[in-house]
């Protein structure tokens, strides 16, 4: 539909409450759509937008809006939806001409049906079956492990959470850029490291990362070399694991990166109140930028476990990149609170920097100048 329907959205709610995950296409009206409509607008629905053949947000995929979708930001994820590249049909493309459509059985209503008859299409209706199929495979794995509860929404919403966890921002990675092709809108997509947006939700799905959430539970002492192969257009952009945690330990997450990429670490909770609608919450993340190593310190209030994600955000190379990721225990989590000067204070020379910390000494960097072994009451001339 190109409108919202309380009846349809209620039916999606009913499906979820009976152990079924609704998956729906976001729609094909593009940036002028005004929102994402029923049944894709239902909070329980896993709503799928499209990326084109080179990883950009497809020009035709519906963009959500606060007026229509409110706090239930849509779409949720993106998947390949096909792209017809031709300047002859009324719009200019920003990539080489040719075909990038998704093959499907030819549904020509009984006319000219042939054996193995296939035809190419584009649209979010081509993207959503990718995610529906992935959800089915994940549900099958979950059923084999623990069974399936048809009386609540717990299991379908868990599948929805896992799929949204294994995503990546489509912008600034290799050939693709975070934009809507052929759009004159200034309200374009942004890089949202820890939240959804109305253009792409959490981002494009990487099924390999999602599958790994089922197959690899990790503990303290985990380490792995991660590979990002820009020579392969289908390279893995996101890695994800389920981390079993202990409440009596302090964790340090380290990511040693190549100097030409920007990788983030994200710690995602899957047992918050928002789980009723299958939403996820990034409870902590790192974002040091291109060429910078990433580090997080954390301790946990319960032992329910978390999802740990390493995802690529930006790149200045087209080569093969490796990164080394590890999770270890640390004796102490550094704490630092600047008490003076505060935001809005009038600064005068010399500047007195006052802070509270559980460390004996800290290093201070101001305007690219590093001051070693700084203690409380440090005076900067």
Secondary structure, 3 states (H helix, E strand, C coil): CCCCCHHHHHHHHHHHHCCCCCEEECCCCHHHCCCCCCCCCCCCCEEEEEECCCCCECCCCCCCCHHHHCCCCCCCEEEECCEEECHHHCCCCCCCCEEECEEEECCCCCCCCCCCCEEEECCHHHHHHHHHHHHHHHHHHHHHHHCCCCCCCHHHHHHHHHHHHCEECCCCCCCCCCCECCCCCCCCCCCCCCCCECCCECCEECHHHHHHHHHCEECCCCEEEEEEECCCCCCCCEEEEEECCCCCCCEEEEEECCCCEEEEEEEEECCCHHHHHCCCEEEEECCCCCCCCEEEEECCCCCCCEEEEEEEEEECCCCEEEEEEEEEECCCCCCEEEEECCCCCCCCCCEEEEEEECCCCEEEEECCEEEEEECCCEEEC
